[in-house]
Amino acid sequence: MRAFLVSLVVLMSVASVAPAVASPEGQMSFALQVSLAPVWFDPADTTSTSVPFIVLYAVHDALVKAMPGQPMAPSLAESWTVSRDGLVYEFVLRRGVKFHNGEPLTAEDVKFSFERYRGTAASAFKARIAAVEVVDAQRVRFRFKQAWPDFMTYYGTPATGAGWIVPKKYLEKVGDDGFKRAPVGAGPYKFAAFNPGVA
């Protein structure tokens, strides 16, 4: 039996999501020695395996995510608080964040992204969360049926893709399949194209 090596080159152009001293220029080729599934472009379908997170960290961004030296680092959320009884988590979003298509990232996008999440642990979230509330454009509140001390372990780490945010307006316009073909995120790299090949 012949063995095939499937390689993929994901071409992404650099996108700036926050004001910087100098804007990055040019193009970066990202080569993986795995067969890439378009489902990996959509955080809603993310499994808890590590490979899809290569794409998520490049194209998308999360409220809170694991970073070097910090298992739960603030990212799109500049801060969060937990009520004394553990029933309410409130996240404050960083101001001025935009998706690659120029749309501002708001609490509506956070609520939308969470509610459409259907990946690993989706049933655990749905069983425990009473409501996700948009307080204002920069604040979103998660209300629980009972205290769930492991919420941030599931939401803010690579245990799931539930905390990764997608643009509500764009996704509603193009649909799930359209989003997998042309994902728009708020991460450091803007998706340009992907070309799977067989060696």
N, C-alpha and C positions, 0 to 999 in steps of 0.2 A: 504494500500500500504506500502510495506516495504521500509524503508529508508536505503540507503547504504552509508557508509562512505568510500570514496575512499582515500586511502593514498598512498603516494609515498615516496620512499627513493631514493634520488639521491646521489650516491657515487662519490665522487670526491677526487682525491689525490692532495695534495698540490703541487703547481708548483711555482717556483720562476721566476718572470719576470724581476727583476732588481737585481743587485748585492746586497747582504745583508751580515750582519756580520755573522749570523748563518743561515744555510738553514733549513727551516721547515721540519719536518719528520712526517711520519705516514699517517693516513687516517682520513678523516672527513666524517661523515654521516650527510646528510642534509635532514631533514624530513619536508614535507609540507602536510598540510591537504587539498590539492586540487588535482584534477586530472590534471596531467601535459600533455600538448600537445607537441609533438616533434617539432612543428612549433616554439615553444618558444626558441629552441636552435639556431635559425637562425635570426640574427638581421634584415635581409631584410624584414621579414614578421611581425615585431613587431607592435602590436597595442599600443595605448596610455594608456592602462590600466596598473595598477601597477604590477600585478602578473608576467608577463614575465620579468620584470626588475630584479626580484629576481635571475633568471637564468643569465641574461646578466651581472649583477654586479659580479657574481661568476665566470663564464667561459670566458667572453669576456671583452674587454676594449674599451673605446671611446676616440676620440681626446679630447673632453671636456665633463665633466659630472657633475651632481649635487653630491656634497659631503657635509658632515656635516659642516654647517656654510658658505658654498660657493655654491650658486645656479649654477655657471658655473666654475668649477675648472679645471685647466689644468690637463691632464692625459697623453695620448699618445702624445699630442701636448704640447711641453714645453712653446710655446707662439704662439700668432697670432696677426696680424695687419689688419687694415681696411683702405682702401684708403680714402682720404679726400672726394671724391664724393660718397663713399659708394658702389661702383661698384665692388670692388675687396677685397676679404678676403684671406690672405695668412697664412698658418699654418706651423710652424717649428716643426718637429717631434723630440721626445727624441731619442738620439742615443743608440744603443745597445739593443733595445727591440726585443725580439724574440717571435714567437708564440710557443705554447706548443710542436709542432713537430720539433722545432729547426730552422725553416725558419725565416729570419730577416723580421721585419715589415718595409715596405717602403711606399713611397708616391704612388706607383702603387697599393698597397693594399687599400689605402684610396680612390683613384679614383674608383677602381673596386667596393669597398663596397658601395660607394655612388651611382654609376650608376646602380647597381643591386637592390637597395632599392625599395621596392614596398609596404611598409606598410603605416601606417597613414601619411597623408600629402605628399605622393609621387607626386601626381599631382601638389601640390603647389610648390614643389621644381622644378619639370620639367618645369613648366610654367615660372619660374623666372630666372633660371640659364642658362646662355649662354654657358658656358664651365667649365669643371674641368680639370686643367692642372698640369701635373707633372713637376715641375721646376727642381728638382733633386731628389735623393733618399730620402732626408730629408725634402723636401718642396713641398707643394701642394697648388695650387691657385684656388679659386672659382671666376669665373667672372659672373656678373649678367647683365641682360638685362636692368634693372633699379634698383635703390637703393631699398633694402629690409631691413629696420631696424629690422624686427623680425626674420631675418635669424638665429641668435644664439639662440633665444628662441626655435626655432624648431629643430635646429641641436645639440645644446649643453645641452639640458635638457631632462627629461623623457617625453616631449611632443611627441617625436617620437624616433625611433631606428635608424635614418639615420646616426648618427655620430659614430656608433659602427663598429669596423673594423674586417674584416675576412681575412684569408689568400687566396689570389687570386689563387696561384698555386695549393694548396690543394683542394680548392673548384672546380676549373676547372677539376681536376683529378677525384674527387668522385661524382660530380654533386650535385644538390640541395637535392635530397632524401638521398644520402650517407652522406651529411653534417648533415642532421637532425638526422641520426642514430649515427654518430660519429663526433660531432662538435669539432673543434680545435679553440682555442681562444688565447688571450694574457692576460687574467684575472688572478686573484690570485689562482684560482683552476682549475685543469686539469680534464676534464670529463673522467670518467672511465666507468660508466654504469648507466642505470636507470631501475628500476623494479617496475612497477605499481602493486598495489594489491587492493583487495576489502575486506573490513572487514564485 
